[in-house]
Amino acid sequence: MKHSYDHNNAEKLVPLLESIFNEVADRRRAIRELERTLKAMKLEGHSSTETGDVVARLATQRRELRLTSKEFERLGCSVDEHNPNRVFIPGANGGLKGGFHWQAGESTVQNNAPEHSAF
């Protein structure tokens, strides 16, 4: 399904994009923390039985991160591969070139300009 947004509707996406972005950031932090914990446990000589809970929680966080990241795709948006804090939003024609972008921490969307053309 191809999505298209005019400027007004792209603006309405901002709270949702912000929410998804915050969840992605939280899950990435949790993954880093669990990876550090697992590494420390292995260095301390804990058995795989003892580390099993951490491994399971890590797998869950990674799976949820993949699912959360797909939320952008369901909206027709894509995360900028060169700047993971920027999300591209398709324009009225359904394409990214005539669309918009939202930067994490901003409250508005911007029109895509040639310097933002990473798609």
C-alpha positions as CSV (number, residue, x, y, z in Angstrom):
1,M,0.0,0.0,0.0
2,K,1.5,3.3,-1.1
3,H,1.1,6.2,1.4
4,S,1.0,9.9,0.5
5,Y,0.8,12.9,2.8
6,D,0.3,16.6,2.2
7,H,2.1,19.0,4.5
8,N,-0.8,19.1,7.0
9,N,-1.2,15.4,7.3
10,A,2.6,15.0,7.5
11,E,2.6,17.4,10.5
12,K,-0.1,15.2,12.1
13,L,2.3,12.3,12.0
14,V,4.9,14.0,14.2
15,P,3.5,12.8,17.6
16,L,3.3,9.2,16.3
17,L,6.8,9.4,14.7
18,E,8.2,10.8,18.0
19,S,6.6,8.0,20.0
20,I,8.0,5.3,17.7
21,F,11.4,7.0,17.7
22,N,11.4,7.1,21.5
23,E,10.5,3.4,21.7
24,V,13.3,2.5,19.2
25,A,15.8,4.6,21.3
26,D,14.6,2.9,24.6
27,R,15.0,-0.6,23.1
28,R,18.5,0.2,21.7
29,R,19.5,1.4,25.2
30,A,18.1,-1.8,26.7
31,I,19.9,-4.0,24.2
32,R,23.2,-2.2,24.9
33,E,22.7,-2.7,28.6
34,L,21.8,-6.4,28.3
35,E,24.8,-7.0,26.0
36,R,27.1,-5.4,28.6
37,T,25.5,-7.5,31.4
38,L,25.8,-10.7,29.3
39,K,29.5,-9.9,28.5
40,A,30.3,-9.3,32.2
41,M,28.5,-12.5,33.2
42,K,30.5,-14.5,30.6
43,L,33.8,-13.0,31.8
44,E,32.9,-13.9,35.3
45,G,32.4,-17.5,34.2
46,H,28.6,-17.8,34.6
47,S,27.2,-20.8,32.9
48,S,24.8,-20.7,30.0
49,T,22.0,-21.7,32.4
50,E,22.8,-18.7,34.5
51,T,22.9,-16.3,31.5
52,G,19.8,-17.8,29.9
53,D,17.5,-15.2,31.3
54,V,19.6,-12.3,30.0
55,V,19.9,-14.0,26.6
56,A,16.1,-14.4,26.4
57,R,15.5,-10.8,27.4
58,L,18.1,-9.7,24.8
59,A,16.3,-11.7,22.1
60,T,13.0,-10.2,23.1
61,Q,14.3,-6.7,22.9
62,R,15.9,-7.3,19.5
63,R,12.6,-8.8,18.2
64,E,10.6,-5.9,19.5
65,L,13.1,-3.4,18.0
66,R,12.6,-5.0,14.6
67,L,8.8,-4.8,15.0
68,T,9.0,-1.2,16.2
69,S,11.2,-0.2,13.3
70,K,8.6,-1.6,10.9
71,E,6.1,0.8,12.2
72,F,7.8,3.5,10.2
73,E,7.4,1.4,7.1
74,R,3.7,0.8,7.8
75,L,3.3,4.5,7.6
76,G,5.1,4.7,4.3
77,C,8.1,6.4,6.0
78,S,11.7,5.5,6.0
79,V,14.6,6.2,8.3
80,D,17.5,8.0,6.7
81,E,20.3,5.5,6.5
82,H,22.9,8.3,6.9
83,N,21.1,10.0,9.8
84,P,19.0,7.6,11.9
85,N,17.5,10.6,13.7
86,R,15.7,11.7,10.5
87,V,12.6,10.1,9.0
88,F,11.5,10.7,5.5
89,I,7.7,11.0,4.8
90,P,6.2,10.5,1.3
91,G,4.6,13.6,-0.3
92,A,1.3,13.9,-2.0
93,N,2.6,12.0,-5.0
94,G,3.6,9.1,-2.8
95,G,7.3,9.6,-3.4
96,L,10.0,10.7,-1.0
97,K,11.5,13.3,-3.4
98,G,8.4,15.4,-3.2
99,G,7.9,14.7,0.4
100,F,9.0,15.8,3.8
101,H,11.4,14.8,6.6
102,W,11.1,14.9,10.4
103,Q,14.1,15.2,12.6
104,A,14.0,13.7,16.1
105,G,13.4,16.4,18.7
106,E,11.7,18.7,16.2
107,S,8.0,19.5,16.4
108,T,7.4,20.1,12.7
109,V,8.2,18.5,9.4
110,Q,10.3,20.1,6.7
111,N,10.0,19.9,2.9
112,N,12.7,17.6,1.4
113,A,15.3,19.7,-0.4
114,P,18.1,18.3,-2.7
115,E,20.6,18.2,0.2
116,H,18.2,15.8,2.0
117,S,18.1,13.5,-1.0
118,A,19.5,10.3,0.5
119,F,16.8,8.1,-1.0
